[in-house]
């Protein structure tokens, strides 16, 4: 304990006069009496007040000395030096990404993060304010700036993880916008550090503190469950990945339509990936689930779900001069009726999807399309001349169209220059420009390859049919109207059939939610639930039922190692944040105690009198 005004202890000089008043003799007037029998108490008092006698026990004396001591302590203004993080005006960015579900010491990373932030709330002063923002694919303000500790704890307790990554860039941009007109605002990031590096030119002006959460790095994940028809039977393939630093053994179980089909033991070295195949699956297999017996600290990525085939067939027209690789990959997609024609024989018809290979008609059909090696022109994107392409790479780690597609061994010799339109995003990028873009424009979904497949070795890689399967799943809504979640989104979007009068969704917990009317259907907030969603569309006496599988975002969330430093653009932020020191005065406590003792002294005196 330290003191701002140590001279306040001079007030203790008031103690000796009090003591002297108790040991000095009282001067009394002599009065003769006939007998001392009735005056013995007076004699005792007289003896007690004889000068310089030893002090006897006296409650009033002790209480009065204690009052002097407490008042001297209050005048000296004592204070304690205490660590504190949440001083001033603070924005706390709470990581609620899927990896925060990982188990940590009998709890979860999210619970540990909530505990840390709760400590910051407890350390707030009367003038301090705090804003809590949940950082997921999109930042969400849990509670705007307030100094109400109870409201902050309530908002904090209501935080839940989402089925997606944490976009720190968007959260920091939100914090920057909050800083306008608020001097001294600081940001505290609480999470496991699983964020993508921000662009090097990210303009970050706020002071930022990073509080890491989590120590567990060992984890296994199952991913990439896909099903392909092979004659009268079907083949399933899944992938098991060891994200840890130690070898591990687990059992992988495959269930079909709720019944266990087979189990395999899988051994993996640190960082190893293994593909597991199942043959001779029943042709009528619909809902598949692969699950690990032991997967490590994160349970969400221990299972993966897949829908084997759509409930209704889709008509696809392929317009090409000849492309066996593409034709075979398209024909593998379940529930597809594939038609083919040459460019000169093209005629628009009643098709759900058009695939144009090296050709585009003067007037595009009002349907979804895939364009490969488009001719020079201005639609579906501005197309320039051909040039060397370089090495392809994923534009975003969480891109669902590239789920389970390995581009590391792919080479593209030449590609046309694509100017990215406002309605599209880059899926596959290269140093020379986009190689694959995708997006939605005027109700039409379109994917555009900037190169001829024959100018690359992509069709020779195992990832090519998977890429086409992903594109088909995106272009052809599963089961006539169910749309897969967009990359980086935690909501399920449902595309209603034109004739639908009512649309409802049954989630994995069997909760039924009506999403339409009104139309278009409102997105369904998944709140982290994974598994099979059943989409039911009704009109009149008709009913169409479809299923869609929602899985854990393994690509971005299964790596559990917590970085010591966090890269924020060009700034490297240390993982171990130093707490700021705060001087907490405790003199009010001494003053209140002195007042209380004075009250007791007054009561004792009057009771004795």
Buried (B, 14 or more C-beta within 10 A) or exposed (E): EEBEEEEBBEBBEBBEEBEEEBBEEEEEEEEEEEEEEEEEEEEEEEEBBEEEEEEEEEEEBEBBBBBBBBBBBBBBBBBEEEEBBBBBBBBBBBBBBBBBBBBBEEEBBBBBBBEBBBEBBEBBEEEBBBBBBBBBBBBBBBBEBBBBBEBBBEBBEEBEBBBBBBBBBBBBBBBBEBBEEEEEBBBBBBBBBBBBEBEEEBEBEBEBBBBBBBBBBBBBBBBBBBBBBEEEEBBBBBBBBBBBEEEBEBEBBBBBEEEEBBEBEBEBEEEEBBEBEBEEBEEEBBBBBBBBBEBBBBBBBBBBBBBBBBBEBBBBBBBBEEBEBBBEBBBBBBBBEBEBEEBEEBEEEEBBBBBBBBBBEEEBBEBBBBBBBBEEEEBBBEBBEBEEBBBBBBBBEBBBBBBBBEBEEBBBBBBBBBEBBEBBBBBBBBEBBBBBBBBEBEEBBBBBBBBBBBBBBBBEBEBBBBBBBBBBBBBBBBBBBBBBBBBBBBBBBBBBBEEBBBBBBBBBEEEEBEBBEEEEBBBBEBEBBBBBBBBBBBBEEEEBBBBBBBBBBBBBBBBBBBBEEBBBBEEEBEEEBEBBEBEEEBBEEBBEBBEEBBEEBEEBEEEEE
